[in-house]
Structure formats: C-alpha cells, structure tokens
C-alpha cells in the first residue's frame, strides 16, 4: 500500500487493505504512504492511541476528534 504512488517500488498492491484487531475492536485502513485511518465502535479502544499519537491527527479532522474525546 505504501508504494502505490511510486511505480518503481515493488511489490505493488492494487486494492484496499484493512487490518482488523478483534480483541481490541480496532480497524486500521492504511490508505497510502501518507497515512491511515483507525476506527472503532468502542471509544475506549481508541483512547490510548488518541493520547499517545495526538500530534499525528490531521488538522482538518482535529476539531471533530477532539470533541469525541473531550
């Protein structure tokens, strides 16, 4: 997934890839070399990531995400 924008890098993967952690109730979507989305229907599953990786939240999502965890 991370090499999809760089044709000279191999291997290439065309499609979508979701990693699912059923124990922690997390779904990770690595969309390309720029980042990933992490979702859950359980706020507590995301709380530790929110605290430890807060600086990585994109500015256009920050206000909404901060409201969820406030």
C-alpha positions in Angstrom: 0.0 0.0 0.0 2.8 2.4 0.9 4.4 2.0 -2.5 1.2 2.5 -4.6 2.2 6.1 -5.6 5.7 5.0 -6.6 5.6 2.7 -9.7 9.3 1.9 -9.4 8.9 0.3 -6.0 8.0 -3.3 -5.8 5.8 -5.2 -4.9 2.8 -3.3 -5.9 -0.7 -3.8 -4.4 -3.8 -2.5 -6.1 -6.9 -2.5 -3.9 -7.8 -1.8 -0.3 -6.3 -3.4 2.8 -7.9 -3.4 6.2 -6.2 -4.8 9.3 -8.7 -5.9 11.9 -7.9 -6.5 15.6 -11.0 -8.2 17.0 -9.5 -8.3 20.5 -9.1 -4.5 20.7 -12.0 -3.8 18.4 -9.9 -1.7 16.0 -9.9 -1.5 12.2 -6.9 0.0 10.5 -7.0 1.2 6.9 -3.5 2.0 5.6 -4.6 4.0 2.5 -1.2 5.0 1.1 2.2 6.4 2.1 0.6 9.5 3.7 -1.3 7.8 6.4 -4.0 5.6 7.8 -7.4 5.7 9.4 -8.1 3.8 12.6 -11.7 3.3 13.6 -13.6 1.5 16.3 -17.1 1.4 17.6 -15.6 1.5 21.1 -14.2 4.9 22.2 -12.1 3.3 24.9 -10.2 1.2 22.3 -9.1 4.4 20.6 -8.4 6.5 23.7 -4.8 5.3 24.2 -4.0 6.0 20.6 -5.6 9.4 20.8 -3.4 10.3 23.7 -0.1 8.8 22.5 -0.4 9.8 18.9 -2.4 13.1 19.1 0.3 15.1 17.2 -0.4 12.9 14.1 -4.1 13.8 13.8 -4.6 15.8 10.7 -5.7 19.4 11.2 -8.9 19.0 9.2 -10.1 16.2 11.5 -8.7 17.6 14.7 -11.8 19.6 15.9 -14.2 16.7 15.4 -11.8 14.1 17.0 -11.0 16.4 20.0 -14.8 16.7 20.6 -15.2 13.0 20.7 -12.5 12.5 23.3 -13.3 15.6 25.5 
